[in-house]
Amino acid sequence: MGDGSLTIVTNGRRVGVINAMTAAATAITREDYPYVWGGGHAVAGVASVGISGGPGYNGRRIGFDCSGSVTAVLAAGGLWPAGAGVPGDLGVIDQLLADHLIAPGPGRTPAEVTLYDDPGVHIFMNIDGRFFGTSDGAGGGSRKGGPGWLNDGAPDAYTRVFRQYHVLAGVLHDSTVYGHSFTFQSALSLTASVEIGDHVQVRFRSGPSGTLSLLALAWVGARTVSGEVSAITTHGFAVLTASGQTLVLAAPSGLAAGLAVGDQVSLTYTAASLTLTARALTVTAQPTVQQATGAVSAVAADGSSLTIQPAGGSPLTFSTTGQTGLLDRLTLGESVQVSYIQVGATLIAQSVEPAPAAAPGSSARDH
């Protein structure tokens, strides 16, 4: 996912690892991507604009470099985590060795996958007898320098320059789920709350040039509730629903900007493991600020609450929600006016001021 674009991989059927890698290499070849240094490194399998100042970079052109394209194929075969970033060729080899997916030397089984690495310089691969990459080290490849099937026999593959590593036979005998990849052009407002790994449904339009424009997006399994914001947390907020349930939600950057305790909201969220993540949020009403006047009868030692005794009424206890400065210099028995909002059964202080002096001939009343 990048500025103005969204890439998804559809749910696919279970196929053999080599078949999945072959299908991915063919799909990348068909797209005729250019060479872009650092392209494909942000998210494995997704073409990107690459690194500023590198070959092929112009801030808009998307493509792959050698390790980006090889890792895109490995990810399709389940040998690299979906949605993960991509290091350079040395990092790719080190990780595959650490995961016990490859071993030094060429593949020697009837069906084999071999990586050819010039450490820190270049990497490409052989999938069941066919070479794939941005080049074979001798200039073979597409005229744009981008990734594709290499049809010149890759003469440099067998020189001392390239170290060979084969995918273990047991790995190749496994199967994986391979889906098709689609990239949509999109307004940032549609994708602002989307994160790598989300399961989504999209509605789109196909343009005459083959571009796909994203029209609408929804999260699979999302739920919608209404309620009051009961707390603002470090990474999100909490909502008290009409049924009395409190939901603590993580929020993507910017989604909860300007949100305040007491706001009435309509909320769409998703659940994964034990984490609830807010996806869409609308403030439907802001809280009504009320006032009460009375004498201070108790102040929590940690500054978390204040209790006052209105004249002729029952005691009222207010939460400060961490705003301990509201209680500075208060003394027991002091007459104060508290501005507050109510969230569920909780009264939340907004300000605490000395009670206004009563006009001659009148008495202070609580509200």
N, C-alpha and C positions, 0 to 999 in steps of 0.2 A: 504494500500500500504506500503510495506516495502522494505528493501534492496534486490534487485534481484527478486522482485515479484510484481505482479499487480493483484488486485481483482476487478472484475466488477459484477454488478447485472443487469441482463437483464431486458428489459421492460416486465412486466407481465400483467396478466389480473386482473380485479377487483374481489376480493373475500371477504368473510366475515373475520372479524378480527380473530376469533378463527381458521378458516381454514388456514389462513396465518401463524399463530403462530404454529399450528400443523405441517404444511408442513416444516417450518424452523427447528423445534425440530427434526423431522424425518431426515431431510437432515444432521443436525449436528451429530446425532447419527450414521448415515451411515458412516460418515467420520472417526469415531473412533478416535477423537482427544485425545491426552494426557492431563493431568492436568498440566498447566503452570501458576504459580502465576503471575497475571497481564496480562495474555493472553486474548486478545479480548478487551483490554481497550483503545488502541490507536484509533481505529475506530470501532464503534459499528457494530457487525456482522462479523468482520474479525478476524480470528485467528492470533495470533502474538507471538513473542518470549518472551514476558513478561518482568519481571523486574530482572535485574542482582542480583544474590545471593538468589533468591527465589526458592521454590520447583519446580522442573521440568525445571529450566532454564539451557540451555547450549549454548545460543547465536545463535542456529540454529533451534532448535525444536520449531514448532508453535503449539499452543493449546489455551485452554480457562481455566480461573478459574471460580469460582461460579458466581460472579456478571457479568463477561464477557459473560458467556453462557446465563444467564437469560436475559441480556440486548439484546443479539443477537436476541432472540426470540421476545422480546418486540418491537425491531426495525422493524422486519419483519411484525408485526401487526400494524405498524404506531404509536406505543406508545412511541417511542424514535426517535429523529431526525437522519435521515440517514447521515452517515459520521461524526457524532459527537463522541467525546470521551466519556469514561465511568468512573465514579467515583467508589468508593467502595460501598458495599451494603447499607450503611447508606445514601450516596449521591443519590443512585438510588431511594430509598424510599422517601427521602425528595423532590426530583424533581417531582416524580409522584404525590405526595400529593399536591405540589404547582401548578401543572398543572391540578388538579382536575380530575385525571384519576383513582385514587384508593381511597378507604376508609378503615378504620380499620375494622377487622372482616373477617370471611370467606365468600366466595360466597355462595348464597343460591338459585340461580335460576337454572333451568334445564341445561343451558349452562353457565359455570362459569370458571373464572381464578382467582386463589388465589396465592399470594406470601407468603412464610414462611421465616421470617428473624430473625436470632439470631444476634442482633445488633453488628456490627463490627467484626463478626466471620464468618457467613455463611448465604447464601440465596439460596433457590430453589423455585420451583413453581409447581402448579397443573393446567393442561390445560384440561378442560372438563372431569375431572375424572382421568387423567393420570399424574403421577408425572414426572418432568424433572429437571435435574441439574447435578452437578458433584457428588453429593451424597445427601442423605436425613438426614445427620447429624449422622447417625448410621453406616456409611460405605457402604451403598448401592450405586451401580453405576458400571461403567465399571472397568475392571481390571487395566486399565491405570490411573484410577482416574479422567478421563476426562468426559465431558458432555454426557448425553444421557437420554433416557427414563429409569425411575427407576421402577423396576418391583417387589419390595418387599413390597409394600403397605405403604412405608414411615412411619413406626411406630412412629418416633420422631416428626412428623409433628404436632401432637396434644398435645405435652407436653408444659409446661409453658416456656420452653427455647425459643420457636419460637413465634414471634408475627405474626399475620395473617392480610393480607390486600387483599381485593378483588378488581378486576377491575370493575368499575361501569357498570351496565347493559346497560346504554345508549351507552357507548363506545363500548361494545361488539356487539351491534346491528348495528353498522356502518360497512363500508366496506373499504378496502384498496387495493393498487396495490402490488401484490407479484410477484417478479421475481426470477430466479435462480441465484445463486452465483457461479462464476468460478474464480479460482486463477491460474495465469500463471507465469511461471518462465521467467525472462526477463533480458536482458542486460540493465544496468542502462541508457545507451545512449538512449534507446527507450522510457523510462518513465521519463526522467529528467524534462520535462516541464508539466507533468501531475499533476493535483491537485484534491483533494477530491471533488467529485460532478461533475466533467467533464463528458460530454456525448461523448463517443468514439466508434469507430468501430475497431475491431481487426482481424488480420489474425494470425492463430496459427497452430501448429502441435502437434498431440497427440503421446506421447511416449509409448513404450511397457509396461511400469510400470504404465501407467495411468496419468503421468505428462503431463501438457500442456505447450508448449514452445511458447512464444510470438515471432512472426516473423515480424509483422508490425502493426502500430497503426496510426489512423487518427481521428481527432476531427470532430464530427457531426456539420455541418454548418460552417466549417472553410472557410476562404477566403484567397486568395493569391494576393499580390500586389508587385510592384517594386517601388523604390523611393530612395530618398536621406535622410540620417539621418540629421535632422535639429536641434536637441537638445538632450542632455543627461539629464534626470530628476532623481530625488531622487530614484524612484522606477521603472524606465524604460527608455524610449526614445521616441522621436517624429520623424515621417517620413513625408517628403513632397513627395507626389505621382506625377506621370507624369501629372495628370489632375489638379494639383495645390491644391489638398486637403491635409490638415495637419492632420495626425492621431497621437494621443497621446496614447501610449501603456504602460501597466504594463508588466513587464518581470519577469518570475520566476528566482530565484537566479541562477546566473552564465550564463544565456542565453546571456546577453548583455556584458559580460566581454570582454574588449579589443575593444569594438565598439567606433568609433570616429565620431564626426560631419563631414559631408561631404562624409562618406562612401556610396557607392551605394549598396543597399541590395535587396534581394528577401525575402519576409516576408509572413509567414502564421500566421493568428491570428483568434481569436474567439471573439464574442461580447455577453455579458450578461448584461442586464439592460443598464447602461450607461458606462460600463467598457469594454475596448478593451484589450485583453491579448495576447501578442506575444507567439507563440507556437514553431515555427521553424524559423531560421534566417540564411541566407547565405550572406556573403559579396561578391559581384560580382566585385567590383572595388573600389579602394581608390581614394580620391580626388587629383587633380592636383594642386600643390602649385604654385601660380603666385606671381609676385612682381610688386610693383609700387613705384615710388619715387616722392616726392613733399614736399611742405612746409605745416606745420601744420596750418590749418585755423580755426579749432574748435575742442574743447574737451568737451564732455557732462559732466555736473557737477557731475553726478552719476557714471562716468567712463564707461558708457555703449557703447559709440561710439567715433570714431575719424574721422575727416574729413581732407583731405589733398588737396592741389591745385597743380597738376602736371604742369610743365612748358608747356604752350601752349595747355593744355587740360581742360576738365571739372572737377569740384570737384568730389572726390571719398569719400564716407562715408563707414566706416568699423564698424561692430559690434564686441564687445569684448566678447560676450556671457558670461558675468560675470567675465572674467579674467581682472579685473581692474588694476592689477599690470603691464599690458602691457603699461599703460599710465603714469607710474611713471616718474616724473621729466621732462615731456614734456613741452615745451614752445611754445607759438604761434609764427609762423614764422620759427621755427626750421625745417631744411631739414631732412626728415626721409625716410627710405626704409621700406615698409610694405610687409611682406610675408602674403598671404591670400589665402583662398579657396572661391569658389562661390557655394552657395546652393540656387537654384532658382534665384531670383533677389537679394539676400542678399550676401554681401561681408563680410567674417568673418576673422578677423585678427588672424594670428598665431604667429607673432612676429613683433615688432616694434624696429628698430635699427637706429642709426644715419646714414644718407646717406653716402656712401663711397665718399671720396674726388675724384674729377675729376682729371684725369691725365693731365699734362701740354699739352696745345694745344688742349684739348678736352672739351666737355661740357656734363653735366649729362643729360641722357635721361630717360623718363619714359617708362615702359614696359607694 
